[in-house]
Structures are given as C-alpha cells and as structure tokens.
Amino acid sequence: MNKILEKPILTIDNHCEERIKPQLIRDVKTEAVLVFTRTALERYFDRFNKDDNKLILSTQEDTSYVYNSLKSLLIDLQKHVVNVEYLINLVQTTKQNPSSLELRKLAKYEEPLITYYDSMAKKIAQQFPSKIAAVPEFIVICVLSMWFLEEEKTSALYPFIKKYDTLLLIDKFEKYAQNSNDEEKKVFSQMQKVSIEVVEVLKNVKYKFNTDRKSKNRQSKSKRRQ
C-alpha cells in the first residue's frame, strides 16, 4: 500500500487543533468523507445561525436530539479534521508562490485528499446545479452511515465517530418525511439517492501517483547506456 508523502515542515493554518492525518492512501477516503461532513455542517450551521432555518422534526425531542448530535459532531470534526477552506487556501497560495518548494511539497502531501474531496463535491454540484431546496444535514448523515456501516469502513483513526448513532438520526428524519407532503417526501428521497451516488463516486475514484520523474530518469539512464 502506497504511503502519503512525508509531511513537510511548512504548514498553513488549517483551523484544526489536533488533526488526525492518515498515513495510508486507503484511509484518506475516510478523511475526505469527514472533510465533506465538517464543511457541510459548518455551512449549514452558519446559515442556521443567521436565518433560523432549522427543520422542525416530528417532535421537539427529535429535533433537539438531531441538532445537538450534529453540533457535537461538528465540534469533534473541527478538532480533528480540516475543512475545504484549508484545501482551497493551500491550492491558491501555492499557485501564487510557484517558487516555494515547501508549499509545493505541502500541496503534494494533500493532493490525495483534494482529489477525493473534489469527486464528492462535483457529484453534489451535478445533482444541485441551481441550489434547489435540499437538506444538507440529512445528506451528511446518510453518507456517514453508508460509509461506516454499509461499506464497513473502519473508524479506528477517528474513534469519536462511534459516539453518533447515524441509523437513529436517519430514522428521525424518515419519521418526519413519512408525515410530510409529497413534495417534501421527494426531497428526502432525492437526498438518499444523492448520498448513495456520492459514496459510489468516492469508492471508484483513483488517486494516481505521478511517475513522470521516475520514467524520465529511467529513459535518461537508458540513453546513457546506449
């Protein structure tokens, strides 16, 4: 199994107190799921705090349980996982400073994570090109449930994930949807469909190591022998 490049000395503020960074490529897909979750929840709660647009579920007890759980999850993620703003800032800063070897090393170090996150984000953008009504908090719960439970991906690096019962959270949303009108039912059905597609895209995307330098070195040695 290929290992991530050795972490360079230079760092950009990633707004993460105690980042848990996988050392194996295979585990970076799980990191991408959590970056996706942190980013979506941050944006959701930012809108919620401004617009008070929280979805009221079947009971106040259900509503409190769901949103307190999501807020707690976000706090855990902010402590241990970066968000997409860090990745965007890294890419932009590297482009603005092309002569910085350390920036290029850091960008290369994060390249698998960027590749995997982008695959998820692009699928979401394809499904919602006009920003139609959606329930982002339901999407992230479904994605987490499918990744860790249905796909049986390990959460060993991120043990805090086990604190959250994603099946119970999904059940509370589905209970609300059952008593909703047909239009709202379609929205929840679409969220589940999109979640499945996002996970499938992530499972299938491949990170390709750059072997150009190695190939060029081999060609050069071959020419010298001739």
N, C-alpha and C positions, 0 to 999 in steps of 0.2 A: 504493500500500500504506500502510495506516494505521501511524503510528509510536506507540510507547509514550509515555505522558506523560513530560514532563521530570522527572527524578529530583529529589525534594525534598531539603532539607538534612538533616532529621531521619532517623535510622536506628535500627533496633532490632537488637540483636546477632543476626546471622544464622549465627554459628558457621561462617563461611566466610572463609578467608584472602584469596583473590584471586578473588572472584566474577566469572564471565563472564556478563554480562546482555545478552540480545539487545535490539536496538533496534527490530526489526520484529516485528509481531504474528505473522507466519507462522512465525518462528523460536522463538516461545515454546512451541509444542507440543513441540519438541525439548527445550527446557529442562524441560518438565513430565515427559517421559519420564525424564530424568536425575534429577529430584527424586524421582520414583517409585522409581527404581533405588536412589538413595542411601538413602532412607527404608527400603525393604525390606531392603537389605543391613545397615544399622545394626541393625535389629530382629533380623534373623537372627543376626548375629554376637554380639549381646548375649545371646541365648538360648543360642547355641553355647558361649560362654564360661562360662555358668552351668551348663548341663546336659550339655555334651559330647555333643550330639545330632547330630554331623556324620554325613552319609550316607557310607558307605564304598562307593566305586565298584568297578568290576571289578578294578582293581589299585591298589596303593598309589601307584604312579606317576601314574595317572589322578587319584586323589583329591587328591594333593598339587598337581598342575598346576591342577586346577579351583579349589580353595580358595585357593591362593596367588594365582591370577589375580583371583579375586573380591575378595580382601583388598586387592590392589594397586589394583583399580578403585575400591574404596570410598575409599581414601586420596586418589586423584585427584579423586573426586567431592566429598569433604569439603573439598578445597582450592578448588574452582571452582564448586560448585553448592550451593544451600541445601537444607534438608530441610523436611518438612511441619511440624515443630515450630515453626520460624520463622514459617511462614504462620499456624498456629493462634494463636501468641502475638500476632502482629500484629492479627489479627481481634479477639481478646479484648481486647487493650489499647485498640484503637480504640473498641470498644463501651463500655469503662469510662471513656473520656475523650472523650465526644462533642463537647466544645467545642474540641478540639485540631485546628486546621486542618492542621497539618503531618502529624499522624497520619492524617487523612482523605486527604491527598494521597498519602502513602506506601501506604495501603491501596488507593487507586485505581490507583496505579502497579503494584501487584502483582496487581490484580484478574484480568487475563487468565490469569496463571499459576495462580491459585487456581481459576478456572473449569475450566481444562484438567486440572489435577491431580485435582480433585473428580470429574470424569467418569470417570477411570480408577479411582479408589478406590471409587466407587459400584458399578462393574461387578464389581470383585473382591468387594465385600461381598455383592452379589446372588448370586454363584456360591458363596460360602462363608459363608452366614449363621450357621452353627453352629461355625465354626472347625474344620472337619474336616481330616483329615490332608492336608497339601499339601507341595509342595517349592518354597518361595518363591524360592530361588536359581535354580531351573530356569525359573520364570516370568520373572524379570527378564532372564535370558539370551535367552529366546525373544522377549521384547518388544523388546529391543535389536536382535536380529538382524533381526526383521521390519521395524522402523522404519528402520534404516540400510541394510540390504541389499535386502530385498524392496520396501520402499516408496521406496528410494533417496533418503532424506532426507540432506541434507548434514551432515557433522560438522565443517565448516570452523571454526566457532566453538569447537569442543571437540576439538582435534586428538588429545588423549590417547586418544580412543575407538579410534583406529586401531591402538593397541597390542594390542588384545584381539581374538582370533580367536573370534568367537561361534559360528561354524559348528563349529569344532573342539570347543568347550566343549559344545555341544549333542550332538555325536557321542559324546562320552564318557558323557553321561547316557543316551543312547539305547542304547549298548552295554551299559550296566548294566541297563537296563529289559528288554532282549531276554532276559536270563538270569534275570529275576525271575519271581515267581509272577503269576498272572492279576490278583490284586488290585493289586499294585504297578504292573503294566502299565497298568491302568485309571487309576491316579493320574497317571502320566506323560502318558497320552493326554489326560486332563482338563486338565492344566496347559497343554498345547499349544493345546487348544481355547479355554481362557480367555484365553491370550495373544493369539490371533487376535482374539477379541471385544474385548479391551481396546484393541488398536490400531485396530480399526474404529470403536469409540466415539470415540476421540480424533480420528480423521480427520474424523468427521462433526460433532463439536461446534463450535458457532459462538460467538464472543465478540461480544456486541452492545454497541456504544458507546452511552452514554447521551446521547440527543439531546433530552431533555426541555427543557433550558435553552435550547437554540437555538430550539426550536419556540415556547416561551413568549415569547422575545424577538421573534420574527417576528410572533406574534399581537399583542403589545403595540404594535409599530410600526404594524401594520395598523390597529389601533383608533385610534391617534393620527391617522393619515391621514384616517380617516373623520370 
